[in-house]
Amino acid sequence: MSAMKIKKGDTVTVIAGKDKGKEGKVLAVNAKNSTVLVENVNIVTKHTKPSAANQQGGIVTKEAPLHISNVMLLVDGKATRVGFQMNGDKKVRVAKATGKVIDD
């Protein structure tokens, strides 16, 4: 499996779908399904039955996963593709638009 280009904590913008143009922080990445959970993006309503954890039950709104191909990393407020480079003996992510190293 290839390395994930988007990681938890990154700021991304949505490039396709009903929430196109929205930005948010990545809350979780599922490499197995190639999905990401982005803060305040792809909000869905879920009907829940009363349980021990949720006494009331009712309608709950929460974020649903997006496919990783529908989001793009933001570097300095600009959407960019991501590449990899060797920095000494360490592999780092690099913004294709600027050539800037993303993680040190």
Jmol script that loads the backbone (N, CA, C; Angstrom):
load data "model"
ATOM      1  N   MET A   1       0.849  -1.188   0.000  1.00  0.00           N
ATOM      2  CA  MET A   1       0.000   0.000   0.000  1.00  0.00           C
ATOM      3  C   MET A   1       0.887   1.242   0.000  1.00  0.00           C
ATOM      4  N   SER A   2       0.518   2.229  -0.791  1.00  0.00           N
ATOM      5  CA  SER A   2       1.304   3.456  -0.872  1.00  0.00           C
ATOM      6  C   SER A   2       1.045   4.342   0.344  1.00  0.00           C
ATOM      7  N   ALA A   3       1.926   5.289   0.561  1.00  0.00           N
ATOM      8  CA  ALA A   3       1.807   6.183   1.706  1.00  0.00           C
ATOM      9  C   ALA A   3       0.611   7.113   1.523  1.00  0.00           C
ATOM     10  N   MET A   4      -0.059   7.444   2.631  1.00  0.00           N
ATOM     11  CA  MET A   4      -1.208   8.351   2.578  1.00  0.00           C
ATOM     12  C   MET A   4      -0.697   9.776   2.435  1.00  0.00           C
ATOM     13  N   LYS A   5      -1.300  10.520   1.525  1.00  0.00           N
ATOM     14  CA  LYS A   5      -0.864  11.882   1.270  1.00  0.00           C
ATOM     15  C   LYS A   5      -1.557  12.878   2.184  1.00  0.00           C
ATOM     16  N   ILE A   6      -2.654  12.463   2.811  1.00  0.00           N
ATOM     17  CA  ILE A   6      -3.378  13.316   3.754  1.00  0.00           C
ATOM     18  C   ILE A   6      -3.381  12.618   5.104  1.00  0.00           C
ATOM     19  N   LYS A   7      -3.067  13.377   6.144  1.00  0.00           N
ATOM     20  CA  LYS A   7      -2.966  12.822   7.484  1.00  0.00           C
ATOM     21  C   LYS A   7      -3.913  13.539   8.438  1.00  0.00           C
ATOM     22  N   LYS A   8      -4.148  12.916   9.582  1.00  0.00           N
ATOM     23  CA  LYS A   8      -4.983  13.501  10.628  1.00  0.00           C
ATOM     24  C   LYS A   8      -4.374  14.834  11.072  1.00  0.00           C
ATOM     25  N   GLY A   9      -5.224  15.855  11.188  1.00  0.00           N
ATOM     26  CA  GLY A   9      -4.752  17.172  11.603  1.00  0.00           C
ATOM     27  C   GLY A   9      -4.490  18.124  10.455  1.00  0.00           C
ATOM     28  N   ASP A  10      -4.403  17.617   9.209  1.00  0.00           N
ATOM     29  CA  ASP A  10      -4.206  18.468   8.034  1.00  0.00           C
ATOM     30  C   ASP A  10      -5.451  19.310   7.773  1.00  0.00           C
ATOM     31  N   THR A  11      -5.265  20.467   7.150  1.00  0.00           N
ATOM     32  CA  THR A  11      -6.385  21.280   6.697  1.00  0.00           C
ATOM     33  C   THR A  11      -6.589  20.984   5.217  1.00  0.00           C
ATOM     34  N   VAL A  12      -7.831  20.643   4.861  1.00  0.00           N
ATOM     35  CA  VAL A  12      -8.133  20.273   3.480  1.00  0.00           C
ATOM     36  C   VAL A  12      -9.320  21.072   2.964  1.00  0.00           C
ATOM     37  N   THR A  13      -9.459  21.103   1.643  1.00  0.00           N
ATOM     38  CA  THR A  13     -10.625  21.687   0.999  1.00  0.00           C
ATOM     39  C   THR A  13     -11.297  20.601   0.163  1.00  0.00           C
ATOM     40  N   VAL A  14     -12.630  20.663   0.091  1.00  0.00           N
ATOM     41  CA  VAL A  14     -13.386  19.677  -0.667  1.00  0.00           C
ATOM     42  C   VAL A  14     -13.434  20.136  -2.123  1.00  0.00           C
ATOM     43  N   ILE A  15     -13.075  19.248  -3.052  1.00  0.00           N
ATOM     44  CA  ILE A  15     -12.997  19.624  -4.467  1.00  0.00           C
ATOM     45  C   ILE A  15     -14.118  19.005  -5.301  1.00  0.00           C
ATOM     46  N   ALA A  16     -14.941  18.147  -4.691  1.00  0.00           N
ATOM     47  CA  ALA A  16     -16.045  17.520  -5.428  1.00  0.00           C
ATOM     48  C   ALA A  16     -17.159  17.141  -4.468  1.00  0.00           C
ATOM     49  N   GLY A  17     -18.395  17.134  -4.971  1.00  0.00           N
ATOM     50  CA  GLY A  17     -19.533  16.704  -4.167  1.00  0.00           C
ATOM     51  C   GLY A  17     -20.360  17.870  -3.670  1.00  0.00           C
ATOM     52  N   LYS A  18     -21.324  17.560  -2.802  1.00  0.00           N
ATOM     53  CA  LYS A  18     -22.280  18.568  -2.336  1.00  0.00           C
ATOM     54  C   LYS A  18     -21.632  19.655  -1.478  1.00  0.00           C
ATOM     55  N   ASP A  19     -20.503  19.367  -0.860  1.00  0.00           N
ATOM     56  CA  ASP A  19     -19.818  20.330   0.007  1.00  0.00           C
ATOM     57  C   ASP A  19     -18.602  20.959  -0.666  1.00  0.00           C
ATOM     58  N   LYS A  20     -18.587  20.983  -1.996  1.00  0.00           N
ATOM     59  CA  LYS A  20     -17.456  21.524  -2.752  1.00  0.00           C
ATOM     60  C   LYS A  20     -17.153  22.955  -2.312  1.00  0.00           C
ATOM     61  N   GLY A  21     -15.866  23.228  -2.046  1.00  0.00           N
ATOM     62  CA  GLY A  21     -15.442  24.566  -1.639  1.00  0.00           C
ATOM     63  C   GLY A  21     -15.287  24.726  -0.137  1.00  0.00           C
ATOM     64  N   LYS A  22     -15.852  23.814   0.647  1.00  0.00           N
ATOM     65  CA  LYS A  22     -15.728  23.916   2.104  1.00  0.00           C
ATOM     66  C   LYS A  22     -14.339  23.472   2.544  1.00  0.00           C
ATOM     67  N   GLU A  23     -13.887  24.048   3.653  1.00  0.00           N
ATOM     68  CA  GLU A  23     -12.591  23.701   4.222  1.00  0.00           C
ATOM     69  C   GLU A  23     -12.783  23.171   5.626  1.00  0.00           C
ATOM     70  N   GLY A  24     -11.860  22.340   6.066  1.00  0.00           N
ATOM     71  CA  GLY A  24     -11.935  21.815   7.424  1.00  0.00           C
ATOM     72  C   GLY A  24     -10.697  21.020   7.777  1.00  0.00           C
ATOM     73  N   LYS A  25     -10.636  20.672   9.063  1.00  0.00           N
ATOM     74  CA  LYS A  25      -9.512  19.905   9.591  1.00  0.00           C
ATOM     75  C   LYS A  25      -9.852  18.419   9.527  1.00  0.00           C
ATOM     76  N   VAL A  26      -8.889  17.596   9.162  1.00  0.00           N
ATOM     77  CA  VAL A  26      -9.096  16.151   9.086  1.00  0.00           C
ATOM     78  C   VAL A  26      -9.127  15.581  10.506  1.00  0.00           C
ATOM     79  N   LEU A  27     -10.242  14.913  10.840  1.00  0.00           N
ATOM     80  CA  LEU A  27     -10.401  14.321  12.165  1.00  0.00           C
ATOM     81  C   LEU A  27      -9.897  12.880  12.204  1.00  0.00           C
ATOM     82  N   ALA A  28     -10.062  12.159  11.083  1.00  0.00           N
ATOM     83  CA  ALA A  28      -9.638  10.755  11.022  1.00  0.00           C
ATOM     84  C   ALA A  28      -9.382  10.362   9.573  1.00  0.00           C
ATOM     85  N   VAL A  29      -8.458   9.413   9.393  1.00  0.00           N
ATOM     86  CA  VAL A  29      -8.145   8.879   8.071  1.00  0.00           C
ATOM     87  C   VAL A  29      -8.278   7.368   8.132  1.00  0.00           C
ATOM     88  N   ASN A  30      -9.039   6.794   7.199  1.00  0.00           N
ATOM     89  CA  ASN A  30      -9.179   5.341   7.109  1.00  0.00           C
ATOM     90  C   ASN A  30      -8.460   4.884   5.843  1.00  0.00           C
ATOM     91  N   ALA A  31      -7.255   4.378   5.999  1.00  0.00           N
ATOM     92  CA  ALA A  31      -6.436   3.979   4.853  1.00  0.00           C
ATOM     93  C   ALA A  31      -7.022   2.767   4.132  1.00  0.00           C
ATOM     94  N   LYS A  32      -7.677   1.887   4.872  1.00  0.00           N
ATOM     95  CA  LYS A  32      -8.244   0.673   4.286  1.00  0.00           C
ATOM     96  C   LYS A  32      -9.343   1.000   3.276  1.00  0.00           C
ATOM     97  N   ASN A  33     -10.209   1.962   3.621  1.00  0.00           N
ATOM     98  CA  ASN A  33     -11.314   2.340   2.726  1.00  0.00           C
ATOM     99  C   ASN A  33     -11.020   3.598   1.914  1.00  0.00           C
ATOM    100  N   SER A  34      -9.850   4.193   2.090  1.00  0.00           N
ATOM    101  CA  SER A  34      -9.453   5.445   1.425  1.00  0.00           C
ATOM    102  C   SER A  34     -10.454   6.567   1.696  1.00  0.00           C
ATOM    103  N   THR A  35     -10.832   6.735   2.966  1.00  0.00           N
ATOM    104  CA  THR A  35     -11.771   7.789   3.333  1.00  0.00           C
ATOM    105  C   THR A  35     -11.182   8.685   4.409  1.00  0.00           C
ATOM    106  N   VAL A  36     -11.697   9.917   4.470  1.00  0.00           N
ATOM    107  CA  VAL A  36     -11.301  10.867   5.508  1.00  0.00           C
ATOM    108  C   VAL A  36     -12.552  11.451   6.148  1.00  0.00           C
ATOM    109  N   LEU A  37     -12.444  11.810   7.420  1.00  0.00           N
ATOM    110  CA  LEU A  37     -13.510  12.459   8.156  1.00  0.00           C
ATOM    111  C   LEU A  37     -13.070  13.896   8.378  1.00  0.00           C
ATOM    112  N   VAL A  38     -13.818  14.852   7.804  1.00  0.00           N
ATOM    113  CA  VAL A  38     -13.436  16.255   7.868  1.00  0.00           C
ATOM    114  C   VAL A  38     -14.424  17.021   8.745  1.00  0.00           C
ATOM    115  N   GLU A  39     -13.884  17.873   9.612  1.00  0.00           N
ATOM    116  CA  GLU A  39     -14.677  18.652  10.553  1.00  0.00           C
ATOM    117  C   GLU A  39     -15.687  19.556   9.834  1.00  0.00           C
ATOM    118  N   ASN A  40     -16.954  19.468  10.212  1.00  0.00           N
ATOM    119  CA  ASN A  40     -18.055  20.286   9.677  1.00  0.00           C
ATOM    120  C   ASN A  40     -18.245  20.164   8.158  1.00  0.00           C
ATOM    121  N   VAL A  41     -17.920  19.022   7.593  1.00  0.00           N
ATOM    122  CA  VAL A  41     -18.122  18.770   6.163  1.00  0.00           C
ATOM    123  C   VAL A  41     -18.852  17.435   6.023  1.00  0.00           C
ATOM    124  N   ASN A  42     -19.754  17.335   5.034  1.00  0.00           N
ATOM    125  CA  ASN A  42     -20.534  16.128   4.774  1.00  0.00           C
ATOM    126  C   ASN A  42     -21.356  15.739   6.008  1.00  0.00           C
ATOM    127  N   ILE A  43     -22.107  16.697   6.517  1.00  0.00           N
ATOM    128  CA  ILE A  43     -22.945  16.484   7.701  1.00  0.00           C
ATOM    129  C   ILE A  43     -24.180  15.677   7.307  1.00  0.00           C
ATOM    130  N   VAL A  44     -24.453  14.600   8.061  1.00  0.00           N
ATOM    131  CA  VAL A  44     -25.628  13.771   7.824  1.00  0.00           C
ATOM    132  C   VAL A  44     -26.455  13.693   9.104  1.00  0.00           C
ATOM    133  N   THR A  45     -27.755  13.426   8.946  1.00  0.00           N
ATOM    134  CA  THR A  45     -28.609  13.235  10.120  1.00  0.00           C
ATOM    135  C   THR A  45     -28.790  11.747  10.328  1.00  0.00           C
ATOM    136  N   LYS A  46     -28.712  11.324  11.580  1.00  0.00           N
ATOM    137  CA  LYS A  46     -28.822   9.915  11.914  1.00  0.00           C
ATOM    138  C   LYS A  46     -29.888   9.766  12.990  1.00  0.00           C
ATOM    139  N   HIS A  47     -30.822   8.867  12.767  1.00  0.00           N
ATOM    140  CA  HIS A  47     -31.877   8.598  13.747  1.00  0.00           C
ATOM    141  C   HIS A  47     -31.363   7.535  14.698  1.00  0.00           C
ATOM    142  N   THR A  48     -31.350   7.852  15.996  1.00  0.00           N
ATOM    143  CA  THR A  48     -30.817   6.912  16.975  1.00  0.00           C
ATOM    144  C   THR A  48     -31.903   6.496  17.961  1.00  0.00           C
ATOM    145  N   LYS A  49     -31.880   5.229  18.322  1.00  0.00           N
ATOM    146  CA  LYS A  49     -32.802   4.722  19.334  1.00  0.00           C
ATOM    147  C   LYS A  49     -32.250   5.068  20.713  1.00  0.00           C
ATOM    148  N   PRO A  50     -33.100   5.182  21.711  1.00  0.00           N
ATOM    149  CA  PRO A  50     -32.609   5.407  23.079  1.00  0.00           C
ATOM    150  C   PRO A  50     -31.732   4.233  23.532  1.00  0.00           C
ATOM    151  N   SER A  51     -30.618   4.566  24.189  1.00  0.00           N
ATOM    152  CA  SER A  51     -29.713   3.539  24.699  1.00  0.00           C
ATOM    153  C   SER A  51     -29.163   4.007  26.034  1.00  0.00           C
ATOM    154  N   ALA A  52     -28.289   3.211  26.628  1.00  0.00           N
ATOM    155  CA  ALA A  52     -27.697   3.583  27.913  1.00  0.00           C
ATOM    156  C   ALA A  52     -26.853   4.851  27.772  1.00  0.00           C
ATOM    157  N   ALA A  53     -26.136   4.959  26.658  1.00  0.00           N
ATOM    158  CA  ALA A  53     -25.283   6.123  26.419  1.00  0.00           C
ATOM    159  C   ALA A  53     -26.118   7.348  26.046  1.00  0.00           C
ATOM    160  N   ASN A  54     -27.170   7.133  25.259  1.00  0.00           N
ATOM    161  CA  ASN A  54     -28.021   8.230  24.805  1.00  0.00           C
ATOM    162  C   ASN A  54     -29.451   7.944  25.263  1.00  0.00           C
ATOM    163  N   GLN A  55     -29.826   8.422  26.435  1.00  0.00           N
ATOM    164  CA  GLN A  55     -31.127   8.141  27.043  1.00  0.00           C
ATOM    165  C   GLN A  55     -32.280   8.638  26.175  1.00  0.00           C
ATOM    166  N   GLN A  56     -32.111   9.813  25.575  1.00  0.00           N
ATOM    167  CA  GLN A  56     -33.181  10.472  24.844  1.00  0.00           C
ATOM    168  C   GLN A  56     -33.440   9.847  23.473  1.00  0.00           C
ATOM    169  N   GLY A  57     -32.360   9.494  22.757  1.00  0.00           N
ATOM    170  CA  GLY A  57     -32.520   9.045  21.380  1.00  0.00           C
ATOM    171  C   GLY A  57     -32.790  10.251  20.494  1.00  0.00           C
ATOM    172  N   GLY A  58     -33.379  10.053  19.319  1.00  0.00           N
ATOM    173  CA  GLY A  58     -33.749  11.167  18.459  1.00  0.00           C
ATOM    174  C   GLY A  58     -32.850  11.307  17.248  1.00  0.00           C
ATOM    175  N   ILE A  59     -32.837  12.525  16.697  1.00  0.00           N
ATOM    176  CA  ILE A  59     -32.081  12.796  15.481  1.00  0.00           C
ATOM    177  C   ILE A  59     -30.762  13.465  15.841  1.00  0.00           C
ATOM    178  N   VAL A  60     -29.656  12.874  15.388  1.00  0.00           N
ATOM    179  CA  VAL A  60     -28.311  13.371  15.689  1.00  0.00           C
ATOM    180  C   VAL A  60     -27.639  13.753  14.374  1.00  0.00           C
ATOM    181  N   THR A  61     -26.928  14.893  14.353  1.00  0.00           N
ATOM    182  CA  THR A  61     -26.161  15.259  13.160  1.00  0.00           C
ATOM    183  C   THR A  61     -24.687  14.970  13.421  1.00  0.00           C
ATOM    184  N   LYS A  62     -24.027  14.407  12.421  1.00  0.00           N
ATOM    185  CA  LYS A  62     -22.603  14.091  12.555  1.00  0.00           C
ATOM    186  C   LYS A  62     -21.945  14.094  11.187  1.00  0.00           C
ATOM    187  N   GLU A  63     -20.603  14.102  11.190  1.00  0.00           N
ATOM    188  CA  GLU A  63     -19.847  14.075   9.940  1.00  0.00           C
ATOM    189  C   GLU A  63     -19.793  12.653   9.399  1.00  0.00           C
ATOM    190  N   ALA A  64     -19.909  12.539   8.092  1.00  0.00           N
ATOM    191  CA  ALA A  64     -19.766  11.239   7.425  1.00  0.00           C
ATOM    192  C   ALA A  64     -18.447  11.252   6.648  1.00  0.00           C
ATOM    193  N   PRO A  65     -17.854  10.083   6.400  1.00  0.00           N
ATOM    194  CA  PRO A  65     -16.580  10.034   5.673  1.00  0.00           C
ATOM    195  C   PRO A  65     -16.723  10.452   4.209  1.00  0.00           C
ATOM    196  N   LEU A  66     -15.662  11.054   3.693  1.00  0.00           N
ATOM    197  CA  LEU A  66     -15.551  11.421   2.275  1.00  0.00           C
ATOM    198  C   LEU A  66     -14.434  10.578   1.669  1.00  0.00           C
ATOM    199  N   HIS A  67     -14.538  10.296   0.373  1.00  0.00           N
ATOM    200  CA  HIS A  67     -13.435   9.593  -0.277  1.00  0.00           C
ATOM    201  C   HIS A  67     -12.242  10.555  -0.366  1.00  0.00           C
ATOM    202  N   ILE A  68     -11.065  10.020  -0.182  1.00  0.00           N
ATOM    203  CA  ILE A  68      -9.851  10.839  -0.122  1.00  0.00           C
ATOM    204  C   ILE A  68      -9.580  11.587  -1.435  1.00  0.00           C
ATOM    205  N   SER A  69     -10.116  11.070  -2.547  1.00  0.00           N
ATOM    206  CA  SER A  69      -9.912  11.733  -3.844  1.00  0.00           C
ATOM    207  C   SER A  69     -10.746  13.008  -3.966  1.00  0.00           C
ATOM    208  N   ASN A  70     -11.704  13.209  -3.074  1.00  0.00           N
ATOM    209  CA  ASN A  70     -12.565  14.390  -3.126  1.00  0.00           C
ATOM    210  C   ASN A  70     -12.063  15.534  -2.266  1.00  0.00           C
ATOM    211  N   VAL A  71     -10.902  15.375  -1.638  1.00  0.00           N
ATOM    212  CA  VAL A  71     -10.320  16.456  -0.838  1.00  0.00           C
ATOM    213  C   VAL A  71      -8.905  16.755  -1.324  1.00  0.00           C
ATOM    214  N   MET A  72      -8.473  17.996  -1.081  1.00  0.00           N
ATOM    215  CA  MET A  72      -7.139  18.427  -1.490  1.00  0.00           C
ATOM    216  C   MET A  72      -6.490  19.184  -0.337  1.00  0.00           C
ATOM    217  N   LEU A  73      -5.230  18.940  -0.108  1.00  0.00           N
ATOM    218  CA  LEU A  73      -4.508  19.554   0.989  1.00  0.00           C
ATOM    219  C   LEU A  73      -4.336  21.056   0.775  1.00  0.00           C
ATOM    220  N   LEU A  74      -4.498  21.819   1.856  1.00  0.00           N
ATOM    221  CA  LEU A  74      -4.257  23.261   1.809  1.00  0.00           C
ATOM    222  C   LEU A  74      -2.909  23.563   2.443  1.00  0.00           C
ATOM    223  N   VAL A  75      -2.061  24.279   1.716  1.00  0.00           N
ATOM    224  CA  VAL A  75      -0.774  24.731   2.237  1.00  0.00           C
ATOM    225  C   VAL A  75      -0.727  26.236   2.030  1.00  0.00           C
ATOM    226  N   ASP A  76      -0.617  26.992   3.108  1.00  0.00           N
ATOM    227  CA  ASP A  76      -0.633  28.459   3.072  1.00  0.00           C
ATOM    228  C   ASP A  76      -1.892  28.994   2.391  1.00  0.00           C
ATOM    229  N   GLY A  77      -3.036  28.346   2.639  1.00  0.00           N
ATOM    230  CA  GLY A  77      -4.307  28.791   2.089  1.00  0.00           C
ATOM    231  C   GLY A  77      -4.532  28.447   0.632  1.00  0.00           C
ATOM    232  N   LYS A  78      -3.638  27.653   0.038  1.00  0.00           N
ATOM    233  CA  LYS A  78      -3.734  27.312  -1.381  1.00  0.00           C
ATOM    234  C   LYS A  78      -3.803  25.786  -1.533  1.00  0.00           C
ATOM    235  N   ALA A  79      -4.774  25.302  -2.310  1.00  0.00           N
ATOM    236  CA  ALA A  79      -4.908  23.862  -2.552  1.00  0.00           C
ATOM    237  C   ALA A  79      -3.741  23.383  -3.409  1.00  0.00           C
ATOM    238  N   THR A  80      -3.181  22.249  -3.030  1.00  0.00           N
ATOM    239  CA  THR A  80      -2.017  21.735  -3.752  1.00  0.00           C
ATOM    240  C   THR A  80      -2.006  20.214  -3.759  1.00  0.00           C
ATOM    241  N   ARG A  81      -1.354  19.660  -4.773  1.00  0.00           N
ATOM    242  CA  ARG A  81      -1.105  18.223  -4.799  1.00  0.00           C
ATOM    243  C   ARG A  81       0.070  17.932  -3.868  1.00  0.00           C
ATOM    244  N   VAL A  82       0.214  16.666  -3.518  1.00  0.00           N
ATOM    245  CA  VAL A  82       1.254  16.283  -2.558  1.00  0.00           C
ATOM    246  C   VAL A  82       2.203  15.285  -3.207  1.00  0.00           C
ATOM    247  N   GLY A  83       3.494  15.509  -2.986  1.00  0.00           N
ATOM    248  CA  GLY A  83       4.510  14.578  -3.448  1.00  0.00           C
ATOM    249  C   GLY A  83       5.381  14.164  -2.274  1.00  0.00           C
ATOM    250  N   PHE A  84       6.315  13.272  -2.523  1.00  0.00           N
ATOM    251  CA  PHE A  84       7.222  12.820  -1.475  1.00  0.00           C
ATOM    252  C   PHE A  84       8.656  13.066  -1.901  1.00  0.00           C
ATOM    253  N   GLN A  85       9.513  13.321  -0.909  1.00  0.00           N
ATOM    254  CA  GLN A  85      10.921  13.587  -1.153  1.00  0.00           C
ATOM    255  C   GLN A  85      11.719  13.015   0.014  1.00  0.00           C
ATOM    256  N   MET A  86      12.934  12.653  -0.255  1.00  0.00           N
ATOM    257  CA  MET A  86      13.800  12.197   0.831  1.00  0.00           C
ATOM    258  C   MET A  86      14.560  13.391   1.385  1.00  0.00           C
ATOM    259  N   ASN A  87      14.440  13.590   2.692  1.00  0.00           N
ATOM    260  CA  ASN A  87      15.130  14.673   3.391  1.00  0.00           C
ATOM    261  C   ASN A  87      16.144  13.998   4.311  1.00  0.00           C
ATOM    262  N   GLY A  88      17.354  13.818   3.813  1.00  0.00           N
ATOM    263  CA  GLY A  88      18.346  13.025   4.542  1.00  0.00           C
ATOM    264  C   GLY A  88      17.930  11.567   4.447  1.00  0.00           C
ATOM    265  N   ASP A  89      17.648  10.945   5.601  1.00  0.00           N
ATOM    266  CA  ASP A  89      17.175   9.565   5.586  1.00  0.00           C
ATOM    267  C   ASP A  89      15.695   9.484   5.924  1.00  0.00           C
ATOM    268  N   LYS A  90      15.005  10.638   5.894  1.00  0.00           N
ATOM    269  CA  LYS A  90      13.589  10.694   6.245  1.00  0.00           C
ATOM    270  C   LYS A  90      12.738  11.068   5.032  1.00  0.00           C
ATOM    271  N   LYS A  91      11.615  10.361   4.839  1.00  0.00           N
ATOM    272  CA  LYS A  91      10.688  10.644   3.742  1.00  0.00           C
ATOM    273  C   LYS A  91       9.706  11.712   4.214  1.00  0.00           C
ATOM    274  N   VAL A  92       9.593  12.806   3.468  1.00  0.00           N
ATOM    275  CA  VAL A  92       8.709  13.910   3.858  1.00  0.00           C
ATOM    276  C   VAL A  92       7.734  14.242   2.731  1.00  0.00           C
ATOM    277  N   ARG A  93       6.593  14.825   3.120  1.00  0.00           N
ATOM    278  CA  ARG A  93       5.617  15.272   2.129  1.00  0.00           C
ATOM    279  C   ARG A  93       5.998  16.664   1.635  1.00  0.00           C
ATOM    280  N   VAL A  94       5.783  16.897   0.340  1.00  0.00           N
ATOM    281  CA  VAL A  94       6.148  18.172  -0.279  1.00  0.00           C
ATOM    282  C   VAL A  94       4.963  18.685  -1.082  1.00  0.00           C
ATOM    283  N   ALA A  95       4.678  19.997  -0.964  1.00  0.00           N
ATOM    284  CA  ALA A  95       3.617  20.629  -1.748  1.00  0.00           C
ATOM    285  C   ALA A  95       4.109  20.800  -3.175  1.00  0.00           C
ATOM    286  N   LYS A  96       3.347  20.287  -4.142  1.00  0.00           N
ATOM    287  CA  LYS A  96       3.756  20.368  -5.549  1.00  0.00           C
ATOM    288  C   LYS A  96       3.707  21.805  -6.068  1.00  0.00           C
ATOM    289  N   ALA A  97       2.756  22.616  -5.575  1.00  0.00           N
ATOM    290  CA  ALA A  97       2.586  23.983  -6.059  1.00  0.00           C
ATOM    291  C   ALA A  97       3.764  24.872  -5.685  1.00  0.00           C
ATOM    292  N   THR A  98       4.271  24.716  -4.462  1.00  0.00           N
ATOM    293  CA  THR A  98       5.334  25.609  -3.974  1.00  0.00           C
ATOM    294  C   THR A  98       6.660  24.911  -3.763  1.00  0.00           C
ATOM    295  N   GLY A  99       6.664  23.602  -3.657  1.00  0.00           N
ATOM    296  CA  GLY A  99       7.894  22.875  -3.356  1.00  0.00           C
ATOM    297  C   GLY A  99       8.245  22.899  -1.882  1.00  0.00           C
ATOM    298  N   LYS A 100       7.343  23.435  -1.072  1.00  0.00           N
ATOM    299  CA  LYS A 100       7.562  23.567   0.377  1.00  0.00           C
ATOM    300  C   LYS A 100       7.378  22.218   1.075  1.00  0.00           C
ATOM    301  N   VAL A 101       8.250  21.918   2.028  1.00  0.00           N
ATOM    302  CA  VAL A 101       8.135  20.685   2.823  1.00  0.00           C
ATOM    303  C   VAL A 101       6.992  20.868   3.808  1.00  0.00           C
ATOM    304  N   ILE A 102       6.053  19.901   3.824  1.00  0.00           N
ATOM    305  CA  ILE A 102       4.876  20.006   4.679  1.00  0.00           C
ATOM    306  C   ILE A 102       5.173  19.558   6.107  1.00  0.00           C
ATOM    307  N   ASP A 103       5.719  18.347   6.269  1.00  0.00           N
ATOM    308  CA  ASP A 103       6.056  17.911   7.618  1.00  0.00           C
ATOM    309  C   ASP A 103       7.572  17.828   7.791  1.00  0.00           C
ATOM    310  N   ASP A 104       8.019  18.338   8.908  1.00  0.00           N
ATOM    311  CA  ASP A 104       9.455  18.378   9.188  1.00  0.00           C
ATOM    312  C   ASP A 104       9.886  17.204  10.028  1.00  0.00           C
TER     313      ASP A 104
END
end "model"
wireframe off; spacefill off
backbone 0.3
color backbone group
